[in-house]
């Protein structure tokens, strides 16, 4: 009797609908863990690159030095991308004048739109994949519950056909059906935790990027940057805004 009870026995006894439920849970699990691993690694690398870039940026003595440094580095994170686009726009205005920017309201207005567009693009990029995590976290328990109900239904049908409702006839089929609920929770819990963690990281990342955009705007429009150490960012920002 005990040899006939277990997950392997459930797989062999599951019908097409039960196997479809298992396939959906497996697909959601694979997609969730793929996103969890890849986004965690990508966020970590982006954070390390951005931290190093910001230290180098605020340690520079002039905008020209920053431009030279940007040309030698890959644009592999949002801060470098934002700085490169803003400095390139400022450089073009110096070389070609304001004729092309006059209709847009001048350099300041153009930089404002450019920086805001860069932040919006980064916000859309970091949101990639979160819909799948949210869907897995919300739908997986119900998919598992549906599989449980379907399994219990078949168990009750088999019990009715056999005419025996003893414990040994009920415990095996019902226990195997409850595996569906456990699988649904196993898929949903990591997805929900990862979704919340990524949302918090994205809010902090975009807030930091928005603060950098304000400082970058002040540095370019004012045309000078206060002297400070590479790690002392707050006094530098305050002086740039003044």
Buried (B, 14 or more C-beta within 10 A) or exposed (E): EEEEBBEEBBEEBBEEEBEEBBEBBEEBBEBBBEBBEEBBEEBEEBBEBBEEBBEBBBBBEEBEEBBEBBEEBEEEBBBBBBBBBBBEBBBBBEEEEEEEBEEBEBBEEBBBEBBEEBBEEBBEEBEEBBEBBBBBBEBBBEBBBBBBEBBBEBBBEBBEEEEEEEEEBBEBBBBBBBBBBEBBBEBBEBBBEBBEBBBEBBEEBBEBBBEBBEBBBBBBBEEEBBEBEEEEBEEBBEBBEE
